[in-house]
Amino acid sequence: MKIAYLSTFYPFRGGIAQFNANLYRALAVRHEVIPFTFERQYPDFLFPGKTQYVTPDDKAAVIESVPVLDTANPLGYGAAARRIAREQPDILVMKYWMSYFAPSLGYVAGKLKKQGCRVITVLDNVIPHEQKFFDRPLTRWFLHRNSGFIAMSEAVRNDLLALEPEAACLLKAHPLYNHFGEKTNPQEARRALGLDPAKKTVLFFGLIRDYKGLDLLIEAMNRLDEGYQLLIAGESYGSFAKYDAQIRQAKRLENIRVFNWYIPDEEVPLFFSAADVCVLPYKSATQSGITSIAYHFDVPLIATDTGGLKESIGAQGTGLIVPEASAPAIAAAIEAFYGADRHRFVQSIGALKTSLSWENFAEALIRFAGTL
């Protein structure tokens, strides 16, 4: 089968590029897959981080893709669609995570679909965490131009069906990231990061945005005794000033260690090796790619009961679910985690690893395409 895959690939960086690289490789084992990417993903003024591109320090998955789509130039959408259509693909695979991409990806999807190509989009989000008035109409227009969708949580599938009730949708859990290397000794990792090797170590990892609730986790640390330490690792999308002010006023400032920058792939094992548990104190969510990284390193999770996190963590027995997004509830859950048998969480993670492979995800996508 011939597959065109249009999304974020090298030289762009980040979790979506990592997802696409892994799925591309799994699909390419049995099918002809042509990766296409953006000439321009976002205009610089819309991108809140430091850079959209890999740097010399990044250990990136290099997928040689064809740049075809400038999302900010509607005059080029037709040329991008014609370039992809020239390959005569049976399937067009895309990723969708915010309504900014609806006009560009929707145009390409519509053109390919009219020519008989089945268009399947893997949905990270349907309704953004930080909503604007134009999100729903743009997303509804985009959805209508697809053949089918893959949702990685019940929350995303429900959002999809709310906007497009007749949509064909496959529910398939996020595969595990497995390209980061091996876990190292926890005490050595903590020393390398300037942490106390003997203290209970809680990790917050990933891009820092308001909806992810880092402020709640920092406040929760004030409710824990001096035997706990917090490791914060990730680039802030927007100002870090309010979190910095919180940390400076914390009861035990010395027990909070911050790495406020993009963590390159080769450094990821160090942070997860140092952690006993990874906390997702989200105020809103669909699913999180951080769960897949944590599972790769056999690190249990504590997550608030929002979006699909209960489905992907609590129901699987791989961690604890916090009943509400509040500092007291998060602090109580952290204490409960250390009072529980951690080994049973790790055993549950091990049981998930085979089923959550990229190969299984790719095979499910192909089977789903056959039903469209």
LOLO-660243 format. One record per residue (C-alpha): y, z, x. Coordinates in Angstrom, 1 decimal. Layout:
BEGIN
+--------+--------+--------+
|      v |      w |      u |
+--------+--------+--------+
|      Y |      Z |      X |
...
+--------+--------+--------+
! end
This chain:
BEGIN
+--------+--------+--------+
|      v |      w |      u |
+--------+--------+--------+
|    0.0 |    0.0 |    0.0 |
|    3.5 |   -0.8 |    1.2 |
|    6.0 |    2.1 |    1.0 |
|    9.8 |    2.1 |    1.6 |
|   11.1 |    5.5 |    2.3 |
|   14.9 |    5.9 |    2.0 |
|   16.3 |    9.3 |    3.0 |
|   17.5 |   11.4 |    5.9 |
|   15.7 |   10.6 |    9.1 |
|   16.5 |   10.9 |   12.8 |
|   19.3 |   11.0 |   14.2 |
|   20.2 |   13.3 |   11.3 |
|   19.0 |   16.9 |   11.6 |
|   18.1 |   19.8 |    9.3 |
|   15.3 |   20.8 |    6.9 |
|   15.4 |   17.6 |    4.8 |
|   15.0 |   15.4 |    7.9 |
|   12.1 |   17.6 |    8.9 |
|   10.5 |   17.3 |    5.5 |
|   10.9 |   13.5 |    5.6 |
|    9.4 |   13.2 |    9.1 |
|    6.3 |   15.2 |    8.1 |
|    5.7 |   13.3 |    4.8 |
|    6.4 |    9.9 |    6.5 |
|    3.7 |   10.7 |    9.1 |
|    1.2 |   11.8 |    6.5 |
|    1.8 |    8.6 |    4.4 |
|    1.7 |    6.4 |    7.4 |
|   -1.9 |    7.4 |    8.2 |
|   -3.2 |    5.2 |    5.4 |
|   -0.3 |    3.0 |    4.3 |
|    2.4 |    0.8 |    5.7 |
|    5.6 |    2.9 |    5.5 |
|    9.0 |    1.6 |    6.4 |
|   11.6 |    4.4 |    6.9 |
|   15.2 |    3.6 |    5.9 |
|   18.1 |    6.0 |    6.5 |
|   21.8 |    6.4 |    6.0 |
|   24.5 |    4.6 |    8.0 |
|   26.6 |    7.5 |    6.9 |
|   25.1 |   10.4 |    5.1 |
|   28.2 |   12.3 |    4.2 |
|   31.9 |   11.8 |    5.1 |
|   32.8 |   14.4 |    7.7 |
|   35.2 |   16.2 |    5.4 |
|   32.4 |   16.9 |    2.9 |
|   30.0 |   18.3 |    5.5 |
|   30.5 |   22.1 |    5.9 |
|   28.4 |   22.5 |    9.0 |
|   29.3 |   21.7 |   12.6 |
|   27.4 |   18.4 |   12.9 |
|   25.0 |   16.3 |   10.8 |
|   23.3 |   14.9 |   13.9 |
|   20.7 |   16.1 |   16.4 |
|   22.1 |   17.4 |   19.7 |
|   20.5 |   17.2 |   23.1 |
|   19.2 |   20.7 |   22.6 |
|   17.3 |   19.9 |   19.4 |
|   13.6 |   19.2 |   19.6 |
|   13.8 |   16.7 |   16.8 |
|   11.1 |   14.6 |   15.1 |
|   12.1 |   11.1 |   16.2 |
|   11.3 |    8.7 |   13.5 |
|   12.6 |    5.2 |   14.2 |
|   14.3 |    4.3 |   10.9 |
|   16.5 |    1.4 |    9.7 |
|   20.1 |    2.5 |    8.9 |
|   21.0 |    0.7 |    5.6 |
|   23.1 |    2.9 |    3.3 |
|   26.6 |    4.1 |    3.6 |
|   26.8 |    6.6 |    0.8 |
|   30.6 |    6.6 |    0.8 |
|   31.0 |    2.8 |    0.5 |
|   30.0 |    1.4 |   -2.9 |
|   30.7 |   -2.2 |   -1.6 |
|   27.6 |   -1.8 |    0.7 |
|   25.1 |   -0.6 |   -1.9 |
|   24.0 |   -4.1 |   -2.9 |
|   23.3 |   -5.0 |    0.7 |
|   21.2 |   -1.9 |    1.2 |
|   19.2 |   -2.6 |   -1.9 |
|   18.6 |   -6.2 |   -0.8 |
|   17.5 |   -5.2 |    2.7 |
|   14.9 |   -2.8 |    1.3 |
|   13.8 |   -5.2 |   -1.4 |
|   13.2 |   -7.8 |    1.3 |
|   10.2 |   -5.8 |    2.4 |
|    8.7 |   -6.1 |   -1.1 |
|    7.5 |   -2.5 |   -1.2 |
|    5.1 |   -1.3 |   -3.9 |
|    6.7 |    2.1 |   -3.9 |
|   10.2 |    3.4 |   -3.0 |
|   10.2 |    7.1 |   -2.0 |
|   13.5 |    9.1 |   -1.9 |
|   14.7 |   12.7 |   -1.7 |
|   17.5 |   14.1 |   -4.0 |
|   19.3 |   17.4 |   -3.6 |
|   22.9 |   17.0 |   -4.8 |
|   24.8 |   14.8 |   -7.2 |
|   26.9 |   13.3 |   -4.4 |
|   23.9 |   11.0 |   -3.7 |
|   23.5 |    9.9 |   -7.3 |
|   25.7 |    6.7 |   -7.1 |
|   24.3 |    5.4 |   -3.9 |
|   20.6 |    6.3 |   -4.3 |
|   20.8 |    5.5 |   -8.0 |
|   22.1 |    2.0 |   -7.4 |
|   19.3 |    1.2 |   -4.9 |
|   16.7 |    2.8 |   -7.2 |
|   17.8 |    0.7 |  -10.2 |
|   17.7 |   -2.5 |   -8.2 |
|   14.3 |   -1.9 |   -6.8 |
|   12.9 |   -0.7 |  -10.1 |
|   14.0 |   -3.9 |  -11.8 |
|   12.0 |   -5.9 |   -9.3 |
|    8.8 |   -4.1 |  -10.2 |
|    8.9 |   -1.4 |   -7.4 |
|    7.8 |    2.1 |   -8.5 |
|   10.6 |    4.5 |   -7.5 |
|    9.5 |    8.1 |   -6.9 |
|   12.0 |   10.8 |   -5.9 |
|   11.1 |   14.2 |   -4.5 |
|   13.5 |   16.6 |   -6.0 |
|   14.9 |   19.5 |   -4.1 |
|   17.4 |   20.3 |   -6.8 |
|   18.3 |   18.8 |  -10.1 |
|   21.1 |   21.2 |  -11.0 |
|   23.0 |   22.3 |   -7.8 |
|   23.4 |   26.0 |   -7.0 |
|   27.2 |   25.6 |   -7.0 |
|   27.8 |   23.5 |  -10.0 |
|   30.7 |   21.1 |  -10.7 |
|   31.6 |   19.3 |  -13.9 |
|   30.3 |   16.0 |  -12.7 |
|   26.9 |   17.1 |  -11.6 |
|   25.0 |   16.7 |  -14.8 |
|   26.3 |   13.2 |  -15.9 |
|   25.8 |   11.8 |  -12.4 |
|   22.4 |   13.3 |  -12.0 |
|   21.3 |   12.1 |  -15.5 |
|   22.3 |    8.6 |  -14.5 |
|   20.4 |    8.8 |  -11.3 |
|   17.3 |   10.2 |  -13.0 |
|   17.2 |    7.4 |  -15.5 |
|   16.9 |    4.8 |  -12.7 |
|   13.6 |    6.3 |  -11.4 |
|   10.0 |    5.7 |  -12.3 |
|    8.8 |    9.2 |  -11.6 |
|    9.5 |   12.5 |   -9.8 |
|    7.8 |   15.1 |   -7.7 |
|    9.1 |   18.7 |   -8.3 |
|    8.1 |   21.5 |   -5.9 |
|    8.7 |   24.3 |   -8.4 |
|    8.6 |   25.0 |  -12.1 |
|   12.3 |   25.7 |  -12.0 |
|   13.1 |   22.2 |  -10.7 |
|   10.7 |   20.6 |  -13.2 |
|   12.4 |   22.5 |  -16.1 |
|   15.8 |   21.3 |  -14.9 |
|   14.5 |   17.7 |  -14.7 |
|   13.1 |   17.8 |  -18.2 |
|   16.2 |   19.4 |  -19.6 |
|   18.2 |   16.3 |  -18.5 |
|   15.4 |   13.7 |  -18.9 |
|   12.8 |   15.0 |  -21.4 |
|   10.5 |   12.0 |  -21.1 |
|   10.4 |   11.9 |  -17.3 |
|    7.1 |   11.5 |  -15.5 |
|    6.8 |   14.4 |  -13.2 |
|    4.2 |   15.7 |  -10.7 |
|    4.4 |   19.4 |   -9.9 |
|    3.4 |   19.8 |   -6.2 |
|    4.2 |   22.8 |   -4.0 |
|    6.2 |   22.4 |   -0.8 |
|    3.9 |   21.7 |    2.1 |
|    3.9 |   24.0 |    5.1 |
|    6.0 |   23.0 |    8.2 |
|    3.6 |   22.9 |   11.1 |
|    5.6 |   21.4 |   13.9 |
|    7.3 |   24.5 |   15.3 |
|    4.6 |   25.6 |   17.7 |
|    2.8 |   28.9 |   17.9 |
|    3.8 |   32.5 |   17.3 |
|    4.4 |   34.7 |   20.3 |
|    4.1 |   38.5 |   20.9 |
|    6.5 |   40.3 |   18.5 |
|    7.7 |   42.9 |   21.0 |
|    8.5 |   40.3 |   23.6 |
|   10.3 |   38.2 |   21.1 |
|   12.4 |   41.1 |   20.0 |
|   13.3 |   41.9 |   23.6 |
|   14.3 |   38.3 |   24.1 |
|   16.7 |   38.5 |   21.1 |
|   18.2 |   41.8 |   22.2 |
|   16.4 |   43.8 |   19.5 |
|   14.6 |   47.1 |   19.7 |
|   10.9 |   46.2 |   20.1 |
|    9.8 |   49.3 |   18.2 |
|   11.9 |   49.0 |   15.0 |
|   10.9 |   47.5 |   11.7 |
|   12.4 |   44.0 |   11.9 |
|   13.8 |   42.1 |    8.8 |
|   14.7 |   38.4 |    9.1 |
|   17.3 |   36.4 |    7.3 |
|   16.9 |   32.7 |    8.3 |
|   18.5 |   29.4 |    7.5 |
|   21.8 |   28.0 |    6.4 |
|   24.2 |   30.6 |    5.2 |
|   25.8 |   29.8 |    1.8 |
|   27.2 |   32.1 |   -0.9 |
|   24.3 |   31.7 |   -3.3 |
|   21.8 |   32.9 |   -0.7 |
|   22.9 |   36.5 |   -1.0 |
|   23.3 |   37.5 |    2.7 |
|   26.0 |   39.9 |    1.6 |
|   23.4 |   41.7 |   -0.6 |
|   21.0 |   42.0 |    2.3 |
|   23.6 |   43.4 |    4.7 |
|   24.6 |   46.0 |    2.0 |
|   20.9 |   46.8 |    1.5 |
|   20.6 |   47.7 |    5.2 |
|   23.1 |   50.5 |    4.6 |
|   20.5 |   52.1 |    2.3 |
|   17.8 |   52.1 |    4.9 |
|   17.2 |   54.5 |    7.7 |
|   17.8 |   53.9 |   11.4 |
|   14.2 |   52.7 |   11.9 |
|   15.1 |   49.2 |   10.4 |
|   16.9 |   46.4 |   12.0 |
|   18.2 |   43.1 |   10.6 |
|   18.0 |   39.7 |   12.4 |
|   20.4 |   37.0 |   11.0 |
|   19.8 |   33.5 |   12.2 |
|   21.4 |   30.4 |   10.9 |
|   24.6 |   28.3 |   10.7 |
|   27.2 |   29.3 |    8.1 |
|   28.3 |   26.6 |    5.7 |
|   31.8 |   27.9 |    5.2 |
|   33.5 |   30.9 |    6.8 |
|   31.4 |   33.7 |    8.2 |
|   34.4 |   36.1 |    8.0 |
|   33.3 |   38.1 |    5.0 |
|   29.9 |   38.7 |    6.4 |
|   31.4 |   39.7 |    9.8 |
|   33.6 |   42.2 |    8.1 |
|   30.6 |   43.7 |    6.2 |
|   28.6 |   44.0 |    9.4 |
|   31.5 |   45.6 |   11.3 |
|   31.7 |   48.3 |    8.5 |
|   27.9 |   48.8 |    8.4 |
|   26.5 |   52.3 |    8.9 |
|   24.4 |   51.2 |   11.9 |
|   26.1 |   48.2 |   13.4 |
|   23.8 |   48.3 |   16.4 |
|   20.9 |   47.5 |   14.1 |
|   22.2 |   44.1 |   13.0 |
|   21.9 |   41.1 |   15.3 |
|   23.5 |   37.8 |   14.4 |
|   22.9 |   34.3 |   15.7 |
|   25.4 |   32.3 |   13.6 |
|   24.6 |   28.8 |   14.6 |
|   22.0 |   26.0 |   13.9 |
|   18.7 |   27.2 |   15.3 |
|   17.0 |   24.3 |   17.1 |
|   13.3 |   23.7 |   16.4 |
|   12.1 |   24.9 |   19.7 |
|   13.8 |   28.3 |   19.2 |
|   12.4 |   28.9 |   15.6 |
|    9.1 |   30.5 |   16.9 |
|   11.1 |   33.2 |   18.7 |
|   12.8 |   34.4 |   15.5 |
|    9.8 |   34.4 |   13.3 |
|    7.7 |   36.0 |   16.0 |
|   10.2 |   38.9 |   16.1 |
|   10.1 |   39.4 |   12.3 |
|    7.8 |   41.6 |   10.3 |
|    9.1 |   40.1 |    7.1 |
|   11.5 |   37.3 |    6.0 |
|   13.9 |   38.2 |    3.2 |
|   15.3 |   35.6 |    0.7 |
|   18.0 |   37.7 |   -1.2 |
|   19.1 |   34.6 |   -3.2 |
|   21.4 |   34.9 |   -6.2 |
|   20.2 |   31.6 |   -7.4 |
|   17.4 |   29.2 |   -6.2 |
|   14.9 |   26.5 |   -7.0 |
|   12.5 |   26.7 |   -4.1 |
|   13.1 |   27.3 |   -0.4 |
|   11.8 |   25.5 |    2.6 |
|   12.1 |   28.8 |    4.5 |
|    8.9 |   29.9 |    2.8 |
|    7.0 |   27.1 |    4.4 |
|    8.3 |   28.0 |    7.9 |
|    7.4 |   31.7 |    7.3 |
|    3.9 |   30.8 |    6.2 |
|    3.3 |   28.7 |    9.3 |
|    4.0 |   31.9 |   11.3 |
|    2.0 |   34.2 |    9.0 |
|    5.2 |   36.1 |    8.1 |
|    5.3 |   37.6 |    4.6 |
|    8.3 |   37.3 |    2.3 |
|   10.5 |   39.4 |    0.1 |
|   12.5 |   37.3 |   -2.4 |
|   14.6 |   37.9 |   -5.5 |
|   13.2 |   36.9 |   -8.9 |
|   15.2 |   33.6 |   -9.2 |
|   14.2 |   30.0 |   -9.6 |
|   10.7 |   29.2 |   -8.3 |
|   10.5 |   32.0 |   -5.7 |
|    8.3 |   34.2 |   -7.9 |
|    6.0 |   31.3 |   -8.5 |
|    5.7 |   30.4 |   -4.8 |
|    5.6 |   34.0 |   -3.4 |
|    4.8 |   36.6 |   -5.9 |
|    2.1 |   34.6 |   -7.7 |
|    0.5 |   33.7 |   -4.4 |
|    0.3 |   37.3 |   -3.1 |
|    2.3 |   36.3 |    0.0 |
|    5.0 |   38.9 |   -0.4 |
|    7.1 |   40.9 |   -2.8 |
|    9.4 |   39.9 |   -5.6 |
|   12.6 |   41.8 |   -6.1 |
|   13.4 |   42.2 |   -9.9 |
|   17.1 |   41.7 |   -9.5 |
|   19.6 |   40.3 |   -6.9 |
|   21.2 |   43.6 |   -6.0 |
|   21.4 |   45.7 |   -2.8 |
|   19.6 |   48.7 |   -4.2 |
|   16.7 |   46.6 |   -5.4 |
|   16.4 |   44.7 |   -2.1 |
|   16.4 |   47.9 |   -0.1 |
|   13.7 |   49.4 |   -2.3 |
|   11.6 |   46.3 |   -1.9 |
|   11.9 |   46.4 |    1.9 |
|   10.8 |   50.0 |    1.9 |
|    7.9 |   49.1 |   -0.4 |
|    6.8 |   46.3 |    1.9 |
|    6.5 |   48.6 |    4.8 |
|    4.6 |   51.1 |    2.7 |
|    2.1 |   48.4 |    1.6 |
|   -0.9 |   46.8 |    3.4 |
|    0.8 |   43.9 |    5.3 |
|   -2.6 |   42.5 |    6.2 |
|   -3.3 |   41.4 |    2.6 |
|   -0.1 |   39.4 |    2.5 |
|   -1.2 |   37.6 |    5.7 |
|   -4.6 |   36.9 |    4.3 |
|   -3.0 |   35.3 |    1.2 |
|   -0.9 |   33.1 |    3.5 |
|   -4.0 |   32.0 |    5.3 |
|   -5.7 |   31.0 |    2.1 |
|   -2.7 |   28.8 |    1.2 |
|   -2.5 |   26.8 |    4.4 |
|   -5.2 |   24.3 |    3.7 |
|   -4.0 |   23.4 |    0.2 |
|   -0.4 |   23.1 |    1.3 |
|   -0.9 |   20.4 |    3.9 |
|    1.2 |   17.2 |    4.2 |
|   -1.9 |   15.1 |    3.9 |
|   -2.6 |   16.7 |    0.5 |
|    1.0 |   16.1 |   -0.6 |
|    0.9 |   12.5 |    0.5 |
|   -2.4 |   11.8 |   -1.3 |
|   -1.0 |   13.4 |   -4.5 |
|    2.1 |   11.2 |   -4.3 |
|   -0.1 |    8.0 |   -4.0 |
|   -2.3 |    9.1 |   -6.9 |
|    0.8 |    9.8 |   -9.0 |
|    2.2 |    6.4 |   -8.2 |
|   -0.9 |    4.9 |   -9.6 |
|   -0.2 |    6.4 |  -13.0 |
|    3.3 |    5.0 |  -13.3 |
+--------+--------+--------+
! end
